[in-house]
Amino acid sequence: MLNKYARAFFTRVLTPFAAFLLRRGVSPDAVTLVGTAGVVAGALVFFPRGEFFWGTIVITLFVFSDLVDGNMARQAGVSSRWGAFLDSTLDRVADSAIFGGFALWYAGKGDDNVLCAVAIFCLASGQVVSYTKARGESIGLPVAVNGLVERAERLVISLVAAGLAGLHAFGVPGVDVLLPVALWVVAAGSVVTLAQRVVTVRREAAEADAGQAGDAPSQGPSQGSTHGTSQGSEA
């Protein structure tokens, strides 16, 4: 949802910066690696200590690399499958670090096993939500669905809440409840999004299989048996 509007806006805003980096000889892959390293460091250094405000500031500074590297690749005309693979893979690493940092806080000084479990669930469900789309596309399906809580929503909800919750350390009362609320919202939204994608893939797969069955010539028993065995082992 946010991807559709926010990405286009920030791409325009960050285009001059991307052009500046290209003139300095910086590669898109380097920006991807540095951005991920910054997000991981910000999440795993600050969040486990309960320093949510400063952790969020550091992560926010680096998370925009996800838009800058792609912008640089398009401007330089070097967009590639490798770049897309690297970017997507490191996104998973960054997301894991963020929710892992929350889980470490609640497992330690935060002293809340329930919220620790919710943070771990957010981490795992985020990976599965991304996997369902990638796996569906890998078998030739469009996975044409805009989920309720995709990556952009997960990051915005959790980081905004964490940053505001961090103001509790500066004497702002009541804001410390925002992070737990955000984690529950992300967890619930991830379940809905996962269901949306599973239902979509099931429908698209049924339509594709029906189309192939209608177009393909009739097969003998031995061919049908072999196909069924292969399909089962693949699953």
TIVEXNU-757495 format. One line per 8 residues: number of its first residue (from 0); their letters; for each residue x, z, y of C-alpha. Coordinates in steps of 0.2 Angstrom, whole numbers, padded with zeros to 4 digits. Layout:
NUM = A = X:Z:Y | ... $
# end
This chain:
0 = MLNKYARA = 0000:0000:0000 | 0013:0005:0013 | 0025:-0008:0006 | 0014:-0022:0012 | 0014:-0016:0031 | 0029:-0005:0033 | 0042:-0016:0025 | 0037:-0031:0036 $
8 = FFTRVLTP = 0039:-0020:0052 | 0055:-0012:0047 | 0062:-0028:0042 | 0060:-0035:0059 | 0067:-0020:0067 | 0082:-0019:0056 | 0086:-0038:0056 | 0099:-0036:0071 $
16 = FAAFLLRR = 0108:-0022:0062 | 0109:-0032:0046 | 0116:-0047:0056 | 0129:-0035:0064 | 0135:-0029:0046 | 0136:-0047:0040 | 0147:-0051:0055 | 0158:-0037:0051 $
24 = GVSPDAVT = 0160:-0043:0033 | 0150:-0030:0024 | 0141:-0036:0008 | 0123:-0033:0004 | 0129:-0024:-0013 | 0140:-0013:-0003 | 0126:-0007:0008 | 0115:-0004:-0008 $
32 = LVGTAGVV = 0129:0007:-0016 | 0132:0017:0000 | 0114:0019:0003 | 0111:0026:-0014 | 0126:0037:-0014 | 0119:0044:0003 | 0102:0047:-0004 | 0109:0056:-0020 $
40 = AGALVFFP = 0121:0067:-0010 | 0107:0072:0003 | 0095:0076:-0011 | 0107:0085:-0023 | 0117:0094:-0010 | 0103:0100:0002 | 0087:0101:-0008 | 0093:0113:-0022 $
48 = RGEFFWGT = 0098:0126:-0008 | 0081:0124:0000 | 0088:0115:0016 | 0074:0103:0016 | 0075:0098:0034 | 0093:0093:0034 | 0091:0085:0017 | 0077:0074:0023 $
56 = IVITLFVF = 0087:0069:0039 | 0101:0063:0028 | 0091:0054:0015 | 0080:0045:0029 | 0096:0039:0037 | 0102:0031:0020 | 0085:0026:0013 | 0083:0011:0025 $
64 = SDLVDGNM = 0098:0003:0016 | 0084:-0003:0004 | 0078:-0014:0018 | 0094:-0018:0026 | 0103:-0025:0010 | 0089:-0037:0006 | 0088:-0043:0024 | 0107:-0046:0024 $
72 = ARQAGVSS = 0106:-0056:0008 | 0092:-0067:0015 | 0102:-0070:0031 | 0118:-0074:0022 | 0108:-0085:0009 | 0115:-0075:-0005 | 0100:-0068:-0013 | 0103:-0067:-0032 $
80 = RWGAFLDS = 0096:-0060:-0048 | 0110:-0048:-0049 | 0106:-0041:-0031 | 0088:-0039:-0036 | 0093:-0030:-0052 | 0106:-0019:-0043 | 0094:-0014:-0030 | 0080:-0010:-0042 $
88 = TLDRVADS = 0091:0000:-0053 | 0098:0010:-0039 | 0081:0014:-0032 | 0077:0023:-0049 | 0093:0033:-0047 | 0089:0038:-0029 | 0071:0043:-0033 | 0077:0053:-0048 $
96 = AIFGGFAL = 0089:0062:-0036 | 0075:0067:-0024 | 0063:0074:-0036 | 0077:0081:-0046 | 0083:0091:-0031 | 0065:0098:-0029 | 0065:0103:-0047 | 0082:0112:-0045 $
104 = WYAGKGDD = 0076:0121:-0030 | 0060:0128:-0039 | 0070:0131:-0055 | 0082:0142:-0045 | 0079:0151:-0029 | 0062:0143:-0026 | 0057:0153:-0042 | 0042:0143:-0047 $
112 = NVLCAVAI = 0041:0136:-0064 | 0025:0127:-0061 | 0031:0117:-0046 | 0047:0114:-0055 | 0037:0106:-0069 | 0027:0096:-0056 | 0043:0089:-0048 | 0049:0084:-0065 $
120 = FCLASGQV = 0033:0076:-0068 | 0034:0066:-0052 | 0051:0061:-0057 | 0046:0054:-0074 | 0029:0047:-0069 | 0038:0037:-0055 | 0050:0029:-0067 | 0035:0025:-0079 $
128 = VSYTKARG = 0025:0017:-0065 | 0040:0006:-0060 | 0043:0002:-0079 | 0025:-0004:-0082 | 0026:-0017:-0068 | 0044:-0023:-0074 | 0039:-0023:-0092 | 0022:-0033:-0088 $
136 = ESIGLPVA = 0032:-0045:-0078 | 0045:-0047:-0092 | 0032:-0053:-0104 | 0025:-0066:-0092 | 0011:-0057:-0083 | 0008:-0056:-0065 | 0003:-0037:-0064 | -0007:-0041:-0049 $
144 = VNGLVERA = -0012:-0024:-0043 | -0008:-0013:-0028 | -0007:0004:-0035 | -0013:0019:-0025 | 0004:0028:-0025 | 0019:0016:-0026 | 0037:0020:-0022 | 0035:0019:-0003 $
152 = ERLVISLV = 0020:0031:-0004 | 0030:0043:-0015 | 0045:0043:-0004 | 0035:0045:0012 | 0023:0059:0006 | 0037:0069:-0002 | 0050:0067:0012 | 0038:0070:0026 $
160 = AAGLAGLH = 0032:0085:0018 | 0050:0091:0014 | 0056:0088:0031 | 0041:0098:0039 | 0043:0112:0026 | 0061:0113:0031 | 0055:0119:0048 | 0051:0135:0040 $
168 = AFGVPGVD = 0069:0140:0041 | 0068:0138:0060 | 0054:0150:0062 | 0039:0138:0061 | 0025:0147:0051 | 0015:0140:0037 | 0024:0124:0035 | 0032:0129:0018 $
176 = VLLPVALW = 0016:0125:0009 | 0017:0107:0013 | 0030:0102:0000 | 0020:0110:-0015 | 0004:0101:-0009 | 0014:0085:-0007 | 0021:0086:-0025 | 0004:0089:-0032 $
184 = VVAAGSVV = -0003:0074:-0022 | 0011:0063:-0028 | 0009:0068:-0046 | -0010:0065:-0046 | -0008:0048:-0037 | 0006:0043:-0049 | -0007:0046:-0064 | -0020:0035:-0055 $
192 = TLAQRVVT = -0007:0022:-0051 | -0001:0022:-0069 | -0019:0020:-0075 | -0022:0005:-0063 | -0006:-0004:-0069 | -0010:-0001:-0088 | -0028:-0007:-0086 | -0022:-0022:-0076 $
200 = VRREAAEA = -0009:-0027:-0089 | -0021:-0024:-0103 | -0034:-0036:-0095 | -0020:-0049:-0090 | -0013:-0049:-0108 | -0030:-0051:-0115 | -0034:-0066:-0104 | -0016:-0074:-0108 $
208 = DAGQAGDA = -0018:-0071:-0127 | -0036:-0079:-0126 | -0029:-0094:-0116 | -0015:-0096:-0129 | -0027:-0095:-0144 | -0039:-0108:-0136 | -0024:-0120:-0132 | -0014:-0118:-0148 $
216 = PSQGPSQG = -0018:-0128:-0164 | -0024:-0118:-0179 | -0010:-0110:-0189 | -0009:-0107:-0208 | -0010:-0089:-0215 | 0009:-0088:-0217 | 0012:-0092:-0198 | -0001:-0079:-0193 $
224 = STHGTSQG = 0007:-0066:-0204 | 0024:-0069:-0197 | 0019:-0068:-0179 | 0010:-0051:-0182 | 0025:-0044:-0190 | 0036:-0049:-0175 | 0024:-0043:-0162 | 0023:-0026:-0171 $
232 = SEA = 0042:-0024:-0171 | 0043:-0029:-0153 | 0031:-0016:-0147 $
# end
